Amino acid sequence: MSSFSKDVFKLATAPIVTQIMSILLTPVITRLYLPSDFGIWQLFSSISAPPLVFATLGYSVPIMIAEKTKDKLNLFLLSIVISVIFSFFIGLVFFAGFDILNVWLKIENIRIIIWVLPLSLLLHGFYITLRYWNLYDTKFHLNAICEIFRNVGNYFVILPFGFLGYANANSLILGSFASSITTVLAKSFGQIKSLCSSLILPGVVLLIME
């Protein structure tokens, strides 16, 4: 099997696995949670979706096409820094202006958004940055694995919470948050050594040269 065929197979496996998981578990989840819970969760998703677009301000995309390794590393670090600053700013806005935003967005039932949203934005910024780094580094299997882990992290929270009597909108939101965590962990798995060698060794060389 050619390298291209292997990469296609790796990328095609993830959607199949996630679809099978959804088919098997969705009937169970819909029995545990009320339609109103999904409605509130959808409200959270609709509020968080627009800021996600600006998580890295698009600086993660050129990582894959930059010619020099130094430029790729600079773009990687810039994307991470932007994600941290942007998520902190959004968290500050929701924390300080929750009452004002509640009048407009009607988010009293999801006060959890104050800390879940900025952390979700931060994780999304890491996810996007690592995604393009993996594509540059031809780690297609990591991109496929993370899609599976996205569902695993979600179901790992909402199913136990549902069976334990905590079937509510907050549990669905925490499930989405857990999926963000597992996705980032899956993205970074196998790249820690590569990133450390790329980021630390150049710094050591510069210190020696000085």
C-alpha positions in Angstrom: 0.0 0.0 0.0 1.4 3.4 -1.0 2.0 6.2 1.5 -0.9 8.2 0.0 -3.3 5.3 0.4 -2.2 4.7 4.0 -2.8 8.4 4.8 -6.3 8.3 3.2 -7.1 5.1 5.1 -6.1 6.7 8.4 -8.2 9.8 7.8 -11.2 7.8 6.6 -11.1 5.4 9.6 -12.0 8.2 12.1 -15.4 9.2 10.7 -16.4 5.5 10.4 -15.6 4.9 14.1 -17.2 8.1 15.3 -20.4 7.3 13.3 -20.6 3.8 14.8 -20.2 5.3 18.3 -22.9 7.9 17.6 -25.4 5.3 16.3 -24.9 3.1 19.3 -24.9 5.8 22.0 -27.2 8.5 20.8 -30.4 6.5 21.6 -29.1 6.1 25.2 -28.2 9.8 25.5 -31.6 11.0 24.2 -33.3 8.8 26.9 -31.2 10.4 29.7 -31.4 14.1 28.7 -34.5 16.2 28.1 -35.0 18.2 24.9 -34.7 21.4 26.9 -31.2 20.3 28.1 -30.1 20.0 24.4 -31.7 23.4 23.7 -29.6 25.1 26.5 -26.5 23.2 25.3 -27.2 24.5 21.8 -27.4 28.0 23.1 -24.0 27.6 24.6 -22.7 26.2 21.3 -24.2 29.1 19.3 -22.6 31.7 21.7 -19.2 30.0 21.7 -19.0 29.3 17.9 -18.3 32.9 16.7 -15.3 33.5 19.0 -13.8 30.2 18.0 -13.2 31.5 14.6 -10.8 34.1 16.0 -9.0 31.8 18.4 -5.6 32.2 16.6 -6.5 35.0 14.2 -5.6 32.7 11.3 -1.9 32.6 12.2 -2.1 28.8 12.5 -2.9 28.2 8.9 0.5 29.4 7.4 2.3 26.9 9.6 1.7 24.3 6.9 3.0 26.4 4.0 5.8 28.4 5.6 9.1 27.5 3.9 11.5 27.9 6.8 11.4 25.8 10.0 12.1 29.0 11.9 9.0 30.7 10.4 6.9 27.6 11.2 8.0 27.7 14.9 7.4 31.5 15.1 3.9 31.0 13.7 3.3 28.1 16.1 4.3 30.2 19.2 2.4 33.2 17.9 -0.8 31.2 17.5 -0.4 29.8 21.1 0.2 33.3 22.5 -2.8 34.8 20.6 -5.0 31.9 21.9 -4.0 32.7 25.5 -4.6 36.4 25.2 -7.9 36.1 23.3 -9.3 33.5 25.7 -8.3 35.7 28.7 -10.0 38.7 27.1 -13.2 36.8 26.4 -13.2 35.3 30.0 -12.8 38.8 31.4 -15.7 40.1 29.3 -18.1 37.4 30.4 -16.9 37.5 34.0 -17.2 41.3 34.4 -20.2 41.8 32.1 -22.3 38.7 32.8 -25.3 40.5 34.0 -25.3 42.8 31.0 -24.8 39.9 28.6 -27.6 38.0 30.3 -30.1 40.7 29.5 -29.3 40.3 25.8 -28.4 36.6 25.5 -30.5 35.1 28.3 -27.7 32.9 29.7 -28.7 32.8 33.3 -29.2 29.0 33.1 -25.6 28.5 31.9 -23.6 30.6 34.3 -21.0 27.9 33.9 -20.2 29.7 30.6 -18.1 32.2 32.6 -15.2 29.8 32.9 -16.0 27.0 30.4 -16.1 29.4 27.4 -12.6 31.0 27.8 -11.1 27.6 28.6 -12.8 26.1 25.5 -11.5 28.9 23.4 -8.0 28.3 24.7 -8.2 24.6 24.0 -9.6 25.3 20.5 -6.7 27.6 19.8 -4.3 24.8 20.8 -6.2 22.3 18.8 -6.1 24.4 15.6 -2.4 25.1 16.0 -1.5 21.5 16.6 -3.7 20.4 13.8 -1.8 22.4 11.2 1.5 21.4 12.8 0.5 17.8 12.5 -0.4 18.3 8.8 3.0 20.0 8.3 4.7 17.1 10.1 2.6 14.5 8.1 1.2 13.1 11.3 -2.2 12.3 9.7 -2.9 9.5 12.1 -2.9 11.9 15.0 -5.6 14.0 13.3 -7.6 10.8 12.8 -7.1 9.7 16.4 -8.1 13.0 17.8 -11.5 12.9 16.1 -12.2 9.6 17.9 -11.0 11.0 21.2 -13.3 14.0 20.7 -16.3 11.7 21.0 -14.7 9.5 23.7 -14.2 12.6 25.9 -17.7 13.8 25.4 -19.4 10.4 26.1 -17.1 9.8 29.1 -18.7 12.7 30.8 -22.3 12.9 29.7 -23.1 9.1 30.1 -21.9 8.7 33.7 -23.4 12.0 34.7 -26.7 11.0 33.1 -26.8 7.6 34.9 -25.9 9.2 38.2 -28.8 11.6 38.1 -27.0 14.7 36.8 -28.6 14.7 33.3 -28.8 18.4 32.7 -27.5 21.1 30.3 -24.4 21.7 32.4 -23.4 18.1 32.0 -23.7 18.4 28.2 -21.6 21.5 28.3 -19.0 19.8 30.4 -19.0 16.9 28.0 -18.1 19.3 25.2 -15.4 20.8 27.3 -14.0 17.3 28.1 -14.0 16.5 24.4 -11.8 19.6 23.8 -9.4 18.4 26.4 -9.1 14.9 25.0 -8.8 16.3 21.5 -5.8 18.5 22.4 -4.2 15.7 24.3 -4.6 13.4 21.3 -3.2 16.1 19.0 -0.1 16.7 21.1 0.6 13.0 21.6 3.7 12.1 19.7 4.6 15.7 19.0 6.0 16.6 22.4 9.5 15.3 21.5 9.4 17.0 18.1 8.2 20.3 19.4 10.7 20.3 22.3 13.6 19.5 20.0 12.5 22.2 17.6 11.9 24.9 20.3 14.7 24.1 22.8 17.7 23.1 20.6 17.7 26.4 18.6 17.7 28.3 21.9 20.7 26.2 23.1 22.6 26.9 19.9 22.0 30.6 20.2 23.3 30.6 23.8 26.4 28.8 22.8 27.0 31.2 19.9 26.8 34.1 22.2 
